[in-house]
Amino acid sequence: MGAVTTAARLPGDRGPGDRAPKQDRSRATRQRLLEAAVACLAEHGWAGSTVLVVAERAGVSRGAAQHHFPTREDLFTAAVEYVAEERSGALRALFPQGAAGDRRAVVTALVDLYTGPLFRAALHLWVAASNEEPLRPRVTELEARVGRETHRIAVELLGADESVPGVRETVQGLLDMARGLGLANLLTDDAARRDRVVTQWSGLLEQTLG
């Protein structure tokens, strides 16, 4: 009779496949919290967005939320960074083969980045950081990182050569303009004026970038 090569699992023993579902659930919980945090921040601002409010919206306990994000600052900076990364990926996905010279489409896509719930949520976080000293360095670092990534994407999609004098400033001016349009859109539907500005900027880019 051959030697027994496997042992019966006792109650409470973990098999090799047990950990993966647990990790999957943990990732899913974390993602729900991040998405709920951005939605709460966009709708209620910093003052109305507590960990408890976010946990309830995400359908998890407060303890589960604090397991993933020990502090409120951890939760909201991670949430804005998460969605910013998702939007950067979505922007690249719009032009999987490159923009093919359609700079108006690129300008429109960049402007759209600043007119949705992500920008609204980020704005609330910026305002909070201006008054909350512990939050300020984290948001400053996050904004710098997101800004650099957005700039890189814009340069790539526009086919801009930043070794040419003035081109880097032109791309940065485009992003500053897009942010300004996003601010204007917070109070009123600014779609008509936004479309005219996008047309004008598209023409300026063609002249500047060649």
N, C-alpha and C positions, 0 to 999 in steps of 0.2 A: 504494500500500500504506500503510495507516494506521500511525501510531506505536504502538509496543508500550507498553501502559499498565501491564502487570504484569511483574514479574521473577520468574524461577524462584527458588524458595527453595533456598539452599545448605544442606548438612548443618550443623546447629548453629544455623541461623537460627530465631528464635521467631516463630510466627504470633500473631495477635491473640487466638486462643482458647486458647493454651498456658498463659497465666498463671492463668486462672480455675481449671482443674483443680488446679494446684499450690496455689493459695490454699485451695481446698476441702479438699485433703489436709492442709494445715497446720492449718486449723480443726478438722478431724476428729481429728488427732493431739492438738491442745491439749485438746479436749473429753475424749478418752480419758484423758489425763493427769490432768485435774481430777477426773474421776469416780473414777479409780483412787486418787488421793491421799486423797479423802474416805473411800473404803472401807478403805484401809490405816490411816488415822488412827483410824477407828471400831473396827477390829478389833485393831490392834496398839499403839495409842497413839503418842505422839511418839517415844519411844525406839526403837520397832521400825519406824518409818516413815522410811526413807531414800529419797533420790532414786532409787537403784538398785532398791530394792524396788518403788517405784511404777512405774518405767519397765518393769520386767519384767512387772508385772501389766497394764500398759497395752499390752504387746506392742511397745514401741519401744526404741530404744537409749538408753543413758544420755546420749550426746551429743545426741540429738534432744530429750530431756527438758530438758537444760540450755540448749539453743538457745531453747526457749520460756520457761524459768524458770531464770535463771542461778544462783539460790540456793535452798536448801531453804525458807527463809522465804517467798520469792516464790511457790513452788509451793503451799504449804499455806494461806497466807492467801488466795491467789487461788482455791483449791479451795473453801474454806468460803464465800467470797463468792459464787462461781458457783452453788453448790447452794442457798444462801440465796435468791438471786434466782430460781432455778428454783422453789423451794418457795413463794415469794411469788406467783409467777405462777400456780402450781397452786391456791393458796388463793383467789385472785381468780376463777379459772376454775370453782371450785365454785359460785360465786354470780354467774353472768354477768349476771343481771338484778337483782342485789342480793339481800339475804338475806330480803326480804319479811317482816320481823318475826320470823323464826325464830331467836331469839337462842340457843336451846340448840344449834342446828346450828352457829352461829358459834363458840360456846364450845368445842364438841367439836372443830371443825376447828383452832382455835387451840391447844388442848391437844395435838392430834395432831402439831403442828409440833415439839413438844418431846419426843416419845417415839420418834423414829426415828433412823436413822444420822447424819443431819445434826447433831442435838443432841449425840450421843455424840462425833462428830468435833470439833465446836466446843468441847466440854468439855475434851477432851484438849489442844486448842490453847490454851485459857485456862490450864490447869494449866502447860503448857510456858512460856507467856508470863510466868507468875509467877516463873519461875526463870531464864528466858533474857532478859537485858536487851535485846539487839537486837530481839527479837521483840515485846516488850511494847507499845511505842507503836503498832505496826502492828495488833496484835490489839485494842488498846483503841479505836483509830479505827474498825476494822472492826465491832466489836461495837456501837459507838455508832450507826453508820450502819444496820446491820441492825435494831437496836432501834427507831430512828426510823421506818423503813419498816414494820415490823411494827405499831407503834403506830398509824400512819396507816391501815393496812388495817383494823385492829380498829375504830377510830373510824368508818370509812366503813361497814363491814359491820354494826356494831351500831346505826348511826343515832344515834350519841352526839353531844350538843351540849355541847362542852367550854367554852362560855361560861357554863354553869351551874356554880356552885361545887360542887366535889367530884367532878364527872364525870370530869375528866382523871385524878384520883387513883384513881378506881374502875376505869377502863380499865387503868391501869398496874398496879394491884393484881391484876387478872385475869391479865395477862401474867406477873407475878411468881409468881402461884399456878401457872400453867401450867408455868413453868420448874421450880418445886419438885416438881410431879408428875413431870416428866421425870427429875429427879434420883432420885426414889424408884423409878422404873421401871428404873433402871440395874441394880439388884441383884435385884429380884424382879418378877414379873408383878403389877402393881398395878391391873389393869383394874377389878376390882370396886369398890375404894375410889375409884378415879378417876371412875367413873360416878356415884357418890353425890355426890362433890364438884362435878362438872359440873352435876348437878341443882340443888344448893344455890346455886351461883354464878349459874346461869341465873335462878333466882327472885330473887336479890338484884339482878341487873341490871334485871329487869323493874320492881322497886320503885324503883330509883334513877334509871333512864333514862326511865321512864314509857312 
